[in-house]
């Protein structure tokens, strides 16, 4: 968590310096290329790192060597494929500067994929000090190169070059710190096991990650680079603001795994997890939503002020994803990832189709309409969770969700909306829960003192 928070601090400073110089249009060219690159990476990684990480006991050296071979093949295939379709993608995306950025950033794909086995060795050894060092060092390298090249007028290509530098540093330090280097071999049985695991584990992720293509492939052709940049910046800010959601998911998988055989405790954990996620993420999103009109122009420049017009719509999606993190973590723990894939098969088309029609009609806010239109797909996640372990208690989570959504749209519905979240927290059901949290903290401190 400390590493993530430090990373966010570094990212805020770096993004502030970069975006003030680039502006939304140039940043949009980078975002378009980067989102397509990230989806190719999701396909290429294919759950191989998780396959190696979750193996019980010692992992055979031949498994690591086979992983290197499979990843290298995937890297070559994906890199060549992206190069072959680059011109077609540039024509579809219709964002100035996209093709030049895409031609550069694709070169980072082999570096990022081939760093996976060495990174897994560090994680299996619980060597988080080394992981923190390599992540921080590579991120510093990215911002040093990016800021220097941006101010030397390299435009959006500066970020693509910096990304290559970051992945090169990650790959280098991962191998140095794990005291290994790439070794290649091929074992058909191991590769088949990796393939089976990739399909079961990664299918839901591959579907979910299609969301990344909506901005460049739908917003870009209609509204151009500036709109893509504004949406990309809003998403980037929300990713930083909701980092608690990411941390909580990683912790939840471990915690829920310990109580998975006790359905009552599991339901209770999901219920309380939803409430805590909404309380933490909701407070942060509201705080930024109420102050962003002042801080965004101050930190990033006046050209980025329209970010706050899109912010509440996309923030609703992140707010809703926070409590349902508990559902996805639980379904993963009980090995029901296929149900997440079914839910995402509904979520992504709802998002894409709504954005496809809304963006030409209402502009960049149409992307936010798509985010909201996709929310009913979470009902499918609830259905499969309830069928597996029973239904969690949504009463308090629903109250806090509604109050937070109203507070996010204070500019659209009036200043009175700011009072709604506070009124929700002042209700008896909320006060009882908050007092319960307070007593738990006090009891823990007393036990530690004794």
N, C-alpha and C positions, 0 to 999 in steps of 0.2 A: 504493500500500500504506500509506503514512504517513497519507494522507487517511482510508482505511478504519479504521485503528487509532485515529486521533483521534476519528472518528465513533463508534466502539464505546465509547471512554471517555466521551464525552458522553452516549451512549445509556444506559450503565450508571447514571450519576448521575441522569439524568432519570427512567428507569424506576424506580429505587430510591425517589425522592421521590414519584412518582405512585402506584405500586402500594401503598406503605405507607398512603397516604390512601384509595385506592379500595377495595382488597380484591378477592378473586377474583370475586365475583358481579358487581360493577359493571364490572370489567375484562372479564368474559365478554360483557357486552352490547356493549361496544366491539369486541371481537375478532370477534364474530359479524357485525356490520355491516361491519367493515373487510375481512374475508376475502371477503365477497360483492362489496364494492366493488373489491377487487383483481382478482377474476376478471373483472369488467366492464371494468376497465382493460386487462387482458391482451387481451380481445377487441377493445377500441377502438383500442389502439395498433397492432394488426394488422401488426407488422413494418415499419411505414412509416419509422420512425426508422432502422432498420437498412438499409432499402432506400436511403435518402438517403445514409447513412454509407458504404456500400460501393460507391457509384457511382465509376467511374474518371474521372479528370480533373475539370474544373469541372462542378458541377451547375448546370443551367440555372435561372434565376430562376423560370421558369414551373413547374418541378418543385416548388420550395418553395411557390409559391402554390397549386398543385394539392393539395399535401400539407395545407396549411392548410384548404382547402375540404373535403377528404375527412375530415380529423380533426374539423372542426366539425360536419359532418353526423353522423358516428359519435357525437360527444359528445351531440348533441341526442337522437338515437335512443335511446342507452343511458340517458341521464338520465331521459327520459320513461318508458322501459320499466321502470326500477327504481322510479320513483314509482308507476307503475300496479300493479306486483306487490308493493309494499311491505307492504300489509296481509296479503296471502296469505303472504308470506315470514315475517312476524311470527307468524302463526298456526302455520306449520310449525315454525319455529325454537323457538318457545315459551320465549324468553328475555326476562325482564323488562327493559325499557329498550331493547330492540333497535330498535323502530320509531322512537323519538325520535332515536336516534343515526343510523339509516339515512337519515332525512329530512334530516339536516344534512350528513352526509359526502358524499352524492351530489353536492352542489353543487361539490365540488372536482374532479370528473371533467373538466369542460370546461377548467379551468385547467391541469390536469396534461397533458391531451392537446395543448392548444394551445402548450405550452412546448416540444414535441418539435422542431419545425423549428429554432428558435433554439438549442436545446441541441446539435443536430447540427452547426450552423455552428461552434460552439465546438470540438466534437470533431474536425471535419474540419480546423480550423486548428491542432490540437494545443495549444489554449490551456487546458492543464490547470490553470494558476494561476487562471484565471477560473472554471473549473468547481469547483475546490476552494473558492474564495471563496463562490460562490453556494450550494453544497451546505451548507457550514458555517454560513453566515448564515441560510439558511432553516431548518436544523435547530435552531439556537439560538432562532430565532423560535418554532418549534414548542414547545420545552420551556419557554420563558418564558411563553407563553400558557397551555399545558397545566397547568403547575404552579400558576400564579396562579389559574386557574379551578377547578382541583380543590380547592385550599384555600379557595376561595370557595363550595364546596359545589355546583358545577355537575354533579357526578357524571360519568358516562361521556360526556355531551355535551361536556364540556370538551375531550376528546381529539379529537372530531370537528371542533370549531371550530378547534382548534389545527392540525389537518391542513389545513383550508382556508387558514389563514394561511400555513402552510409552502408550499403549492402556489402561492399568490398571490405570495409572495416569489420562489419559483423562476422562475415565469413572467416576473415583472417584471425580475429581474436577468439572466435569460437573454437577454431582448431588449435590455436596456441594454448588456450586455457584448458582445453580438454586433452591436451598432449596427444593429438592424433592428426592424421591428414587423410584426404580422400583415398580410399582403396576400393577397387572395383572387382566385383565377382557377380555370378548370377546363379541363383538357386530357384528352380521352377516352383517347387513346393512353397517356398517362402514368398515368392512373388505372387502366387495364387492366393495365399493367405492375406497378403497385403491388399490385393485387389478386392477380395470379399469384404474385408474390414472397411475399405474405402467406400464401397457402395453402401454398406449399412450405416457407417458413421457420417460420411460426408454428403449423402444425398440431400438431407435437409439443409445443410449449410450451402450447398451449390444452388439450391432453389432460392433460399433467403438472400444470398449474395447477388441475385439478379436485380435486386433493388438498386444496386450501385449503377446499373446501366440506364436507369430511367432518366437521370439528369442529363448525361451526354446524348442519349439516343432519342429522347423525346423533347426535353427542354431546348437542347442545343439547336436542332434543325429549325425550330419555330422562332425562338427568341434570340439566338446567337450567344456569343462568348460571355457577354456581360451578365446575362441572366444565369448561365451555368456557374459563373464565378460567385454570384450572390448566393445561389442555392448551396454550392460547395462550401462557402464560408459559414453559412448558417449551420450546416450539418457538422462541420468541423468544431464550431463553438459548442454545439449540443453534445458532441462526443466527449469533449473535455469536461463540460458541466455535469454530465451524467456518468462520470468515471466510477462513481460509487456502484452503479448498476453492474459494471463489468467485474469489479473486485468482488462484489457480493455473489455473482454467479459462480466464480471460481471457488469461493469459500463454501457456497451452498452445496456443491456437488460432493465435497468431502463430508460436510456435516450431515446432509440428508442420507448419505450412504450408510451412516452408522445407525440410523433408525428406520431403514427401509422395511424391515420385517414387522414393525409395529405400526399398523395403519393409522391408529388414532394419533400417535405422536407425530407421524408423518404429516397428516392433515393439519395438526396444530402448528407444526413448523412452517408449512406452506402459508397458513393464515397469518401467522405473526411475521413471516418474512415479507409477505405482500405489504403489510401495514408499515413495516420499517422502511421498505424500499420507497413507498410513496411519501413517507414523511421526509426522508433524506433527499431524494431526487426532486420531489415537489418543491421543497423549500428553496433549493438551489435554482431550479428553473424559474420559480416566481421572482426570486431576488434579482436575477438577471433580466427577466421580462419587465420588471418595474424600473430598472436603472439603465438598461441597455441603450436607450435613446441618448443618454448622456455619455456613456463610456465608449460605445462603438465609434462614433466620430472622433472622440478624443484620442483613443488608442490607435485606431486603424485608418482614420482619415474620413472626410466628409463623403467621399465616393462610396463608402460602405454603409452609409446610414440606412438605405433600403433593406438591409438585412433584417431590421426589426419589424418591417412590415410582413415578412414571411415567417419570422420566428415563432409566433404563437401556434401557427398551424402545424409546423413540423414538430414543435415541442410537445404537442398533444400525443404524437406518435411515440416519442421517447418516454413520455410520462406513462403511457399505457404499457409499453414494453417492460418497464421496470418491475411492476408486480408480477407480470407473467413470466419474468425470469425464473421465478420459483417453480412455475409449472414446467418450463423447459428443463430446468435442472433436475426436477423429480423424474420426469419422463426419461431423461438420459440415465439417471441412476438405476432405474428399474428396466433399462434396456428396451425402451419403447420409442426410439428415435423415428421410426417409420411414421408414427402418428404426427410428429412435428412436421415431417415432410408433407403429409396430407394437408395440414393447416396452412403451411406456407404456399402450397399449390393454389390455395384460395386467396391468400393474402397478396401475393405478387401480382396476379392478373387484375384484381380489384384496384390495386394501386396504379398499375400501368395504364389500364383502360381509362380510368377516371382522369389521370393526368393527361393522357392523349387528347381527350376531348376538352378538358378544362383549360389547359395551358393556352391554346389558341384563343379561347373565349375570354379569359380573365387575366392572362399574363402569368407572371412568375408565381403568383399566389396559387395558381392552378396545381402546382406541384404539391402544395400543402393540402389542397382539397383531396388529392390522391392519397396522401398519408392518412387523412381522416376517413376516407371511404373504405380503406383497407382494414379498419379496426374491427369490424364484425367477424373477421377471420379468427380473432382470439376466442370467440365462442366455441370454435372447433377444438382449440387447445383445451378449454375448460371441459368440454364433453369427454374427451379421451382421458383427461386426468381424473375426472369424477368417476368414470367407468372403472378406472384402475384402482383408485384408493378411496373413493368417496369425495364429496364436494367440500372444499374449504369454506370458511365463513367469510362472505364478501361484504357484510354490512358496513363495517367501519372503513374498509378499503374503498368501497363505493362512495361513501360520504366524502372522504378526503380527495378522491379522484375528481368528483364533480366540483367540489369547492376550488380545487387547484385549476381546473379547466376554466371556470368562470373568472378566476383571478388572472389567468394568462391573457384573456381577451378584454382586459380593462379599457383599452383604447377604443375597441369596437362597440362596447356596450355601456361604457361610462365609468367614472371614477369609483362609483359605489361598489364595483366588482372587487376592488382591492380589499374591502372589508369582509368579503365572503369567506376566504380561507381562515381568517382569524375567528369569525363567528363559528365556523365548523369545529375549530379546536376548542372553543369555549363550551361546546355542547357536553352534557353529562357523559355520554358514551366515550367521547374523546378524552375528557378529564380523567375518567376512571382508568383508561388505558395509559395515559401519560403518568399518572400516579403509580401505576403498576411498574412502568419502566424505571421510575425514580426509586421505588423500593428495591427493585432488583439490583440497581447500581449501588445503593447504600448497603445492601446485604453483602454484595461482593466485596466492597471496600472493608466492611467489618471483618469478614472472613480472612481477607488478606492481612489485616492488621493483627488478628489473633494468631 
